[in-house]
């Protein structure tokens, strides 16, 4: 691709980034550092984290599906500081930034994960992001509906693909990852459509990758997205979910 073509897509990505951040329910700030984007919130509150997850989810989706730009990221929690660096922009540094960078670099796919340290800072986060594959009662379905604004943003994945210097190994990590979707998606039915669009974009990019290692990051992501499409189809077809608005 020509540099002009890349720059045009990069500008579209930054526009989508600004839109996603601007629509967050809690303040989310972003800083551009070379080819990386750093998103921050003003505190470690649960609602601030949800706003950050929502922004990352929408950005990951829009970058790939609308601009054809595969991005990889990580979310960490902790202290950071900013300093005006003049023409170079704003310098963002701190333990949280380092942890997010290291976690991002480990991954071998298109997507974003939550750093393990974040789960210690938000003790009930794992519970908020965990749901059975199929709700079996109206009570359970109503409980899940109350948590749907979390479940549509991130989920647990037992085999997050990691980079390896040994071709004979296939290292993975059990953790939580961000679900790529449109900002306005609010139901299991809608996220199935978004996941299908994301998977389609991955499929289109795979044969254009220059080598096996580059292709692997797309296929690793496609496997996860396929699993999530099946999960949400099972979830939304459950009788208890479809009848959750009806009295027992």
C-alpha beads as a LAMMPS data file, in Angstrom:
LAMMPS data file: protein, C-alpha beads

248 atoms
247 bonds

1 atom types
1 bond types

-500.0 500.0 xlo xhi
-500.0 500.0 ylo yhi
-500.0 500.0 zlo zhi

Masses

1 110.0

Atoms # bond

1 1 1 0.000 0.000 0.000
2 1 1 1.226 3.507 -0.756
3 1 1 2.096 5.812 2.128
4 1 1 -0.749 8.091 1.041
5 1 1 -3.205 5.215 1.351
6 1 1 -1.921 4.268 4.789
7 1 1 -2.044 7.848 6.028
8 1 1 -5.637 8.190 4.851
9 1 1 -6.647 5.073 6.767
10 1 1 -4.709 6.253 9.807
11 1 1 -6.579 9.556 9.740
12 1 1 -9.879 7.678 9.543
13 1 1 -8.788 5.553 12.499
14 1 1 -7.988 8.645 14.568
15 1 1 -11.374 10.112 13.657
16 1 1 -13.094 6.909 14.806
17 1 1 -10.989 6.985 17.963
18 1 1 -12.057 10.532 18.760
19 1 1 -15.703 9.619 18.168
20 1 1 -15.558 6.562 20.423
21 1 1 -13.824 8.441 23.224
22 1 1 -16.192 11.391 22.888
23 1 1 -19.246 9.154 23.314
24 1 1 -18.003 7.522 26.517
25 1 1 -20.230 7.975 29.563
26 1 1 -17.187 8.814 31.718
27 1 1 -14.182 10.921 30.632
28 1 1 -11.687 8.932 28.553
29 1 1 -8.590 10.704 27.255
30 1 1 -6.257 9.537 24.514
31 1 1 -2.689 10.324 23.541
32 1 1 -0.818 9.357 20.390
33 1 1 2.722 8.027 20.875
34 1 1 4.369 7.030 17.591
35 1 1 2.280 4.111 16.283
36 1 1 0.603 3.490 19.651
37 1 1 -2.480 5.039 21.222
38 1 1 -2.770 5.398 24.997
39 1 1 -6.235 5.726 26.531
40 1 1 -6.658 6.814 30.142
41 1 1 -9.401 7.497 32.683
42 1 1 -9.286 9.838 35.651
43 1 1 -9.819 7.160 38.298
44 1 1 -9.977 3.406 38.925
45 1 1 -13.739 3.341 39.493
46 1 1 -15.878 0.583 38.013
47 1 1 -17.856 2.953 35.785
48 1 1 -14.657 4.574 34.506
49 1 1 -13.380 1.117 33.603
50 1 1 -16.619 0.316 31.778
51 1 1 -16.264 3.508 29.741
52 1 1 -12.717 2.501 28.840
53 1 1 -13.825 -1.005 27.844
54 1 1 -16.597 0.462 25.709
55 1 1 -14.160 2.764 23.916
56 1 1 -11.593 0.005 23.301
57 1 1 -14.319 -2.345 22.051
58 1 1 -15.634 0.199 19.550
59 1 1 -12.159 1.277 18.411
60 1 1 -11.005 -2.312 17.845
61 1 1 -14.119 -3.000 15.771
62 1 1 -14.050 0.205 13.722
63 1 1 -10.310 0.029 12.998
64 1 1 -10.542 -3.451 11.472
65 1 1 -13.997 -3.468 9.881
66 1 1 -14.115 0.111 8.606
67 1 1 -10.434 0.951 7.996
68 1 1 -8.838 -2.479 7.574
69 1 1 -6.363 -1.698 10.364
70 1 1 -5.719 -4.612 12.751
71 1 1 -4.834 -3.372 16.215
72 1 1 -3.726 -5.083 19.394
73 1 1 -3.974 -3.708 22.907
74 1 1 -4.203 -4.249 26.641
75 1 1 -5.927 -2.586 29.577
76 1 1 -4.114 -2.156 32.887
77 1 1 -4.890 -0.266 36.077
78 1 1 -2.697 1.848 38.294
79 1 1 -0.871 5.145 38.550
80 1 1 0.344 7.180 35.596
81 1 1 1.499 10.728 34.964
82 1 1 1.381 13.048 31.962
83 1 1 3.817 15.770 30.945
84 1 1 3.714 18.232 28.088
85 1 1 6.570 17.339 25.730
86 1 1 6.110 20.313 23.422
87 1 1 5.981 19.508 19.680
88 1 1 6.344 15.817 20.492
89 1 1 2.953 15.860 22.226
90 1 1 2.216 14.542 25.699
91 1 1 4.405 12.067 27.546
92 1 1 2.418 9.425 29.446
93 1 1 4.338 7.209 31.858
94 1 1 3.867 5.074 34.940
95 1 1 3.450 1.475 36.132
96 1 1 0.047 1.121 34.463
97 1 1 1.444 2.183 31.079
98 1 1 4.356 -0.253 31.366
99 1 1 2.063 -3.130 32.333
100 1 1 -0.324 -2.395 29.468
101 1 1 2.574 -2.212 26.992
102 1 1 4.103 -5.493 28.132
103 1 1 0.742 -7.266 28.084
104 1 1 -0.003 -5.929 24.609
105 1 1 3.364 -7.057 23.263
106 1 1 2.847 -10.626 24.503
107 1 1 -0.271 -11.254 22.435
108 1 1 -0.248 -12.893 19.014
109 1 1 -3.564 -11.886 17.509
110 1 1 -5.846 -8.962 16.665
111 1 1 -7.556 -7.931 19.872
112 1 1 -7.155 -6.545 23.368
113 1 1 -6.960 -8.221 26.752
114 1 1 -7.238 -7.115 30.356
115 1 1 -3.960 -7.345 32.245
116 1 1 -3.954 -9.845 35.133
117 1 1 -3.141 -7.028 37.561
118 1 1 -6.402 -5.273 36.719
119 1 1 -8.404 -8.139 38.202
120 1 1 -6.745 -7.508 41.570
121 1 1 -7.665 -3.823 41.464
122 1 1 -11.335 -4.532 40.674
123 1 1 -12.174 -7.612 42.794
124 1 1 -15.657 -8.230 41.366
125 1 1 -14.644 -7.691 37.733
126 1 1 -14.373 -11.406 36.954
127 1 1 -17.907 -11.935 38.279
128 1 1 -19.298 -9.062 36.210
129 1 1 -17.771 -10.536 33.043
130 1 1 -18.748 -14.173 33.610
131 1 1 -21.982 -15.753 32.415
132 1 1 -23.203 -19.292 31.747
133 1 1 -23.399 -20.344 28.127
134 1 1 -27.137 -20.868 28.448
135 1 1 -29.387 -19.290 31.115
136 1 1 -31.604 -22.037 32.550
137 1 1 -34.212 -20.050 34.475
138 1 1 -36.080 -16.760 34.205
139 1 1 -34.377 -15.584 37.386
140 1 1 -30.944 -16.272 35.916
141 1 1 -31.899 -14.607 32.642
142 1 1 -33.053 -11.445 34.439
143 1 1 -29.833 -11.381 36.450
144 1 1 -27.778 -11.662 33.267
145 1 1 -29.809 -8.934 31.595
146 1 1 -28.880 -6.613 34.455
147 1 1 -25.203 -7.324 33.706
148 1 1 -25.542 -7.214 29.925
149 1 1 -23.770 -3.854 29.680
150 1 1 -20.662 -5.660 31.000
151 1 1 -21.079 -9.008 29.254
152 1 1 -21.218 -7.317 25.847
153 1 1 -17.840 -5.657 26.445
154 1 1 -15.483 -8.409 27.583
155 1 1 -15.379 -12.122 28.278
156 1 1 -13.098 -14.840 29.569
157 1 1 -10.911 -16.667 27.057
158 1 1 -8.949 -19.707 28.164
159 1 1 -6.461 -19.634 25.285
160 1 1 -5.309 -16.092 24.569
161 1 1 -2.528 -16.631 21.976
162 1 1 0.940 -15.400 22.906
163 1 1 4.124 -14.891 20.916
164 1 1 6.791 -17.571 21.154
165 1 1 10.398 -17.828 20.015
166 1 1 10.057 -21.622 19.891
167 1 1 8.157 -22.831 16.790
168 1 1 7.329 -26.094 18.575
169 1 1 5.329 -24.389 21.316
170 1 1 1.939 -22.713 21.228
171 1 1 1.770 -20.649 24.434
172 1 1 -1.567 -19.304 25.618
173 1 1 -2.934 -17.440 28.616
174 1 1 -6.222 -17.766 30.493
175 1 1 -7.698 -14.307 30.995
176 1 1 -10.294 -11.747 29.974
177 1 1 -10.466 -10.087 26.567
178 1 1 -12.413 -7.238 25.003
179 1 1 -15.231 -8.102 22.589
180 1 1 -15.063 -6.005 19.394
181 1 1 -18.426 -4.420 18.594
182 1 1 -20.123 -1.245 17.494
183 1 1 -20.597 1.419 20.146
184 1 1 -24.407 1.167 19.989
185 1 1 -24.676 -2.634 20.181
186 1 1 -26.725 -3.535 23.262
187 1 1 -28.100 -7.048 22.812
188 1 1 -26.921 -10.629 22.199
189 1 1 -28.660 -10.554 18.835
190 1 1 -26.806 -7.424 17.727
191 1 1 -23.379 -8.558 18.881
192 1 1 -23.689 -11.713 16.786
193 1 1 -23.929 -9.451 13.734
194 1 1 -20.915 -7.398 14.822
195 1 1 -18.825 -10.497 15.491
196 1 1 -19.691 -11.842 12.036
197 1 1 -18.530 -8.556 10.475
198 1 1 -15.291 -8.672 12.460
199 1 1 -14.665 -12.277 11.443
200 1 1 -15.321 -11.393 7.812
201 1 1 -12.717 -8.628 7.963
202 1 1 -10.185 -11.051 9.465
203 1 1 -10.874 -13.553 6.687
204 1 1 -10.259 -10.905 4.027
205 1 1 -6.945 -9.837 5.555
206 1 1 -5.524 -13.326 6.120
207 1 1 -4.373 -14.066 2.519
208 1 1 -2.800 -10.605 2.256
209 1 1 -0.450 -11.229 5.200
210 1 1 3.182 -11.553 4.016
211 1 1 4.121 -14.712 5.931
212 1 1 2.890 -17.495 8.183
213 1 1 3.585 -15.572 11.385
214 1 1 1.569 -12.602 10.154
215 1 1 -1.300 -14.830 9.031
216 1 1 -1.349 -16.579 12.383
217 1 1 -2.478 -13.461 14.232
218 1 1 -5.569 -13.315 12.005
219 1 1 -6.401 -17.005 12.291
220 1 1 -5.878 -16.903 16.064
221 1 1 -8.431 -14.107 16.293
222 1 1 -10.842 -15.794 13.885
223 1 1 -10.947 -18.931 16.052
224 1 1 -11.892 -16.871 19.108
225 1 1 -14.525 -14.848 17.245
226 1 1 -16.096 -18.037 15.860
227 1 1 -16.352 -19.403 19.400
228 1 1 -17.990 -16.203 20.593
229 1 1 -20.505 -16.204 17.748
230 1 1 -21.568 -19.702 18.764
231 1 1 -21.693 -18.709 22.431
232 1 1 -23.949 -15.732 21.817
233 1 1 -26.177 -17.717 19.462
234 1 1 -26.671 -20.342 22.175
235 1 1 -27.223 -17.626 24.748
236 1 1 -29.848 -15.705 22.773
237 1 1 -31.716 -18.853 21.709
238 1 1 -32.109 -20.089 25.296
239 1 1 -35.784 -20.291 26.211
240 1 1 -35.212 -18.605 29.575
241 1 1 -33.607 -15.643 27.818
242 1 1 -36.335 -15.313 25.192
243 1 1 -39.031 -15.483 27.866
244 1 1 -37.312 -13.278 30.432
245 1 1 -39.927 -10.548 30.085
246 1 1 -42.783 -12.932 30.797
247 1 1 -44.014 -13.726 34.329
248 1 1 -43.059 -17.140 35.673

Bonds

1 1 1 2
2 1 2 3
3 1 3 4
4 1 4 5
5 1 5 6
6 1 6 7
7 1 7 8
8 1 8 9
9 1 9 10
10 1 10 11
11 1 11 12
12 1 12 13
13 1 13 14
14 1 14 15
15 1 15 16
16 1 16 17
17 1 17 18
18 1 18 19
19 1 19 20
20 1 20 21
21 1 21 22
22 1 22 23
23 1 23 24
24 1 24 25
25 1 25 26
26 1 26 27
27 1 27 28
28 1 28 29
29 1 29 30
30 1 30 31
31 1 31 32
32 1 32 33
33 1 33 34
34 1 34 35
35 1 35 36
36 1 36 37
37 1 37 38
38 1 38 39
39 1 39 40
40 1 40 41
41 1 41 42
42 1 42 43
43 1 43 44
44 1 44 45
45 1 45 46
46 1 46 47
47 1 47 48
48 1 48 49
49 1 49 50
50 1 50 51
51 1 51 52
52 1 52 53
53 1 53 54
54 1 54 55
55 1 55 56
56 1 56 57
57 1 57 58
58 1 58 59
59 1 59 60
60 1 60 61
61 1 61 62
62 1 62 63
63 1 63 64
64 1 64 65
65 1 65 66
66 1 66 67
67 1 67 68
68 1 68 69
69 1 69 70
70 1 70 71
71 1 71 72
72 1 72 73
73 1 73 74
74 1 74 75
75 1 75 76
76 1 76 77
77 1 77 78
78 1 78 79
79 1 79 80
80 1 80 81
81 1 81 82
82 1 82 83
83 1 83 84
84 1 84 85
85 1 85 86
86 1 86 87
87 1 87 88
88 1 88 89
89 1 89 90
90 1 90 91
91 1 91 92
92 1 92 93
93 1 93 94
94 1 94 95
95 1 95 96
96 1 96 97
97 1 97 98
98 1 98 99
99 1 99 100
100 1 100 101
101 1 101 102
102 1 102 103
103 1 103 104
104 1 104 105
105 1 105 106
106 1 106 107
107 1 107 108
108 1 108 109
109 1 109 110
110 1 110 111
111 1 111 112
112 1 112 113
113 1 113 114
114 1 114 115
115 1 115 116
116 1 116 117
117 1 117 118
118 1 118 119
119 1 119 120
120 1 120 121
121 1 121 122
122 1 122 123
123 1 123 124
124 1 124 125
125 1 125 126
126 1 126 127
127 1 127 128
128 1 128 129
129 1 129 130
130 1 130 131
131 1 131 132
132 1 132 133
133 1 133 134
134 1 134 135
135 1 135 136
136 1 136 137
137 1 137 138
138 1 138 139
139 1 139 140
140 1 140 141
141 1 141 142
142 1 142 143
143 1 143 144
144 1 144 145
145 1 145 146
146 1 146 147
147 1 147 148
148 1 148 149
149 1 149 150
150 1 150 151
151 1 151 152
152 1 152 153
153 1 153 154
154 1 154 155
155 1 155 156
156 1 156 157
157 1 157 158
158 1 158 159
159 1 159 160
160 1 160 161
161 1 161 162
162 1 162 163
163 1 163 164
164 1 164 165
165 1 165 166
166 1 166 167
167 1 167 168
168 1 168 169
169 1 169 170
170 1 170 171
171 1 171 172
172 1 172 173
173 1 173 174
174 1 174 175
175 1 175 176
176 1 176 177
177 1 177 178
178 1 178 179
179 1 179 180
180 1 180 181
181 1 181 182
182 1 182 183
183 1 183 184
184 1 184 185
185 1 185 186
186 1 186 187
187 1 187 188
188 1 188 189
189 1 189 190
190 1 190 191
191 1 191 192
192 1 192 193
193 1 193 194
194 1 194 195
195 1 195 196
196 1 196 197
197 1 197 198
198 1 198 199
199 1 199 200
200 1 200 201
201 1 201 202
202 1 202 203
203 1 203 204
204 1 204 205
205 1 205 206
206 1 206 207
207 1 207 208
208 1 208 209
209 1 209 210
210 1 210 211
211 1 211 212
212 1 212 213
213 1 213 214
214 1 214 215
215 1 215 216
216 1 216 217
217 1 217 218
218 1 218 219
219 1 219 220
220 1 220 221
221 1 221 222
222 1 222 223
223 1 223 224
224 1 224 225
225 1 225 226
226 1 226 227
227 1 227 228
228 1 228 229
229 1 229 230
230 1 230 231
231 1 231 232
232 1 232 233
233 1 233 234
234 1 234 235
235 1 235 236
236 1 236 237
237 1 237 238
238 1 238 239
239 1 239 240
240 1 240 241
241 1 241 242
242 1 242 243
243 1 243 244
244 1 244 245
245 1 245 246
246 1 246 247
247 1 247 248
